[in-house]
Amino acid sequence: MTGDVLFSARNLTKEYVTPGNGAFGSRKNRFMAVDGVSFDVTAGTMLAVVGESGSGKSTTARIAAKLLDMTSGSLQFEGEDVTAARGKQLASFRNNVQVVFQDPFSSLNPKHTIERIITAPLDYQGITAPQGNRTLVRELLERVGLNPDHSARYPAQFSGGQAQRIGIARALAVGPKLVVCDEAVSALDVSVQARVINLLRELQRDLGLSYIFIAHDLAVVRQIAESVAVMNQGRIVEQGSREQIFDAPQHEYTRQLLAAVPQINPEWERQRIAAGLAEGHER
């Protein structure tokens, strides 16, 4: 239910250690990619994580999805500690938390049909959809705005925007409650970005999905996210509601990020984003 905390991260850290130049490798180089990051995701809402490249936001997203081990910290999903989840607990977590990656083509096996790609999460866990996997694939393709009759095609036969819709359909196959979008629209053309974002909003409304949305485009974030966390050098320097971050930023780094957004014609940019998000499915 909207208003309840669905997912919590506390004091996440990720340290990388590489051999240095000391004798016999005794001196090591240490790099803290994520340093004491904490945040909550409220059910039915989107938390956008923004920051420059190298700020640690994608590493944070991958830790949250348990695709990357943390050095320290804790994760909770629906009040249950999943920090060290294994076996059935990890399988349940995987069903509830899915990921949509940045490059749709690199995340889709080019040798597999769309049907096989979408059902891969089900096959991995030995699950069969109540209506049958083939029927589920058709339903998901239709939900994300693609032709259900194209399930036998291969990724190379689709555009970038269509391929990302396939990635979204795959994420939905196991019925997740939280979807982590790791720069999920940054590799797409601007016009296609708006349509994919519109799809994410529809799914949020219709399915009650929650999102962790990693992004560079602050204009898009302002339109779609309920809350925002700003990262710099592995730390969250400011977080709050969309209105707090964009209308009354408190941290100097946040103000610098907002000042860097192109302002050639702010009203035109606002109308462009709003119009794009209001469009229907990709033609």
N, C-alpha and C positions, 0 to 999 in steps of 0.2 A: 504494500500500500504506500502511495506517495506520502512522504513525510517521515517515514521510518528510515533509519540508517541501514543500508543494505551491505555496504562494504567499508571496512576501515583498514587503514595502514598506519602503523605507528613506528616512528624512529627508524625508518628503512635506511640502511647503508649498503653500499656496494663498493668494495675496495679492490682494485687490481694491483697485483704485485708482479713486477718483471725483474729479471736479473739485471744488476748494475755492473759497474766497471771495477768493483773491488776484487781483490785476490780471491780466486775460487768462487766468485759470485757472492761473496759475503755481504757486499753492499747492494741493497735492492732498491729499485724505484717503486714508489707507492703513489697510486693515484686514486683519489676518492671521487668516483663518478656520481654517487648519490650519498648525501651526508645528512642524516637525521630528518628524513622526509616523513611527514604525517598528514593525512587527509581523510575525509569521509566522503562517501558517495550516497546521497539520499535516493531511496527507491523512486523510480520514475523520472529521474532528472539526469542532466548531463553536466559532468564536471570537465571543463576544458583545462588542459595543462599547456601553458604557453611559455616560450622562452627562445633564446637564440639556439642555433645549432651547437651541440656540445654542452648544453645546459644540464643534461641528465634526464630530460623528460621522457625520452623513449626507453631508456634504461629503467626508469621508474615504472613505466607502463608494462614492460616485460616482466619485471619482478611481481607486479600486481597480478598478472595473468599466470604466474608461476611457470613462465618460460625461461626464467633466469634465476638462479639461486642468489639470495641476498647474503651479505656478510653478517648482518645482524638486523634485528627488528621483528615485527610481528604483523600478521594479516588476520583479519576476521571477516567471515562472510555470514550474514544473517545471525550474528552473535556467536558463531562457532569459530574457535581458533583453528585456522587452516595453515599456519606457518610451516608445520612439519607434516602436512597431509601426505599420506601414502595409501596405496591400495584402494579400497572402496571409497574412502573419504576423498582421495585425489580424483577418482573417476567422477564422483558427484560434483566436485568443484569444477572439473572440466566441462561438465554438462551445463553448469550454471554460468560460467565465465568463458566467453569465446573472443577471438581476436580477428579483426580485419586489418590486413597489412597494407603498407604504403604502395607497393608496386603490384598491381593485380596479376600481371603476367608471371612474375617470378614466384608468386605464391600459389599458382595453379599449375599442376603437372601437365605439360603440353601433350603428353602421350595418353592421357586419360580423357574419356568423354566427360561432358558436363554432369551427366547422371552419376558417374563414378566419383567425380570430385565432390559433389554435394553429399553423397552418402558415405564418404570416407570417415567422417567422425562417428557415424553409426556403426560402420563395419569394424572400426578400431575397437569399439567397446562391446561388440556383439549384440547390438540393439537392432530391433526391427520396429519400424513405425507401425502403430495400430492399423493404419489404412494401407500399409504396404509401402516399401521404400520408393517404388516407382511412382506411385500416386503422390507421395510426399514431395518428390522432386518436381513434379508438374505443378503442384500447389505452390511450392516455394518460388519457382520460376515466374509464375503468374503474379505472385505477391510482390516480387521485386521488379515487375514491369518488363519481363522477357517472355518470349513465345515458348509455351510449354512443349511444343513440338520440336524444339531445338535441343532437347536433352542429349541427343546422340551426336551432337557436334563437338568440336574440339576448341580449346581456348583461342587458337590463332584465327578462328573464324569470327571473332567478336571484336568490337572496338574496345578502347580502354575503359570507357564508362560502363559498357556492358559487362566486361570482365570483372570490374569491381562489384557490380551487382551480383555476379555469380559468387564472388567471395563473400558477400553479405548473405546470400542464400545458404551457402555452406555453414556460415556461423549460426544461422537460425535453425539448422537441421535438428539439433539436439535440444531445442527449446531453452536457450539461455535466458537469464535475468539481467546479466551485465555483459555489455559488449565493449571491448577495448579497441578503439580505432586509433591505430598508430600511424599518424600522418596519412589517413585513409583517402584523402582527396587531393593531397599536395602534388601528386604525379599526373593529375588530370587537367585538361583544358578548363579554363575558367567557366565556360558555359556548361560543361559537363559536371564540374564541381557542384554547381548550384542544384542540379537535378539529383545527384547522389545525396547531397545533404537534405534535400527535400524528402527523399526516400527514408533517410534515417529519422527524420522528424515524424513521418507517417507511422513508421514502425514503433517509435516511442509512444505515440498516441494510441495506436491500435493494440499493441502488445504489452504496454506498460514497461518497455525496456528502459534500462539505465545505461549510461555511457561514461567511459573515460575517453575523452576526445583529445588527442595530441595534435596540435596545429601550430602553424606559423601565421596564418592569415587572421589577424585580429578583427578585421571587418566581418568575417564569417562568424568568428567566435562571439562577437557582440550580438549577432542576430539569433544565435541558436542555443547558447549555453546558459544554464541557470546560475552556475557558479564557476569561478575561475581561480586557478592556482598559477602563480608566476614563479618560474624557476630560473635561477642564475647560479652557475658554478656548483651544481649539485644540490642546491638548497632551495626550498620554497621561501621566497623573500616576502611574498604577500599573497593572501588568498581571501576571498569573500564573494559576495554576490556579484553578478554581472554589473549591477548599478554601482556598487562600491568600487569595483576595480576600474571601470571605464569613466565614471563621472567624478570620482573623488579618490584617485590613487594616492597612497600614502608613501610608497617607497620610491626613491629616486630612480631605481632601475625600471620600475613599472612606467614611470613618467617618460623615461627615455624610449622604451618600447613603443608607447603610444605616439610619441612625437615622431618616431621613424615611419609611421604609416603614411603613405603618400596622400597628400592633401590638395591635389591639383584642383579638384572640384568635389568637395566633401558631400554635397547634396546629391550630385550625380552618382557618386559611389554608393551612397546609402540606397538610392532608388534602384541601382543596378543589382545590388545584393538582394534587396527585398523582392524585386521582380523575378530574379532568378530562382529564389527559394519558393516563390508562389507558382512556378510553372509546373506542369504535369510531368509525367514520366518521359524519359528520353525517347526521342523519336527514332 
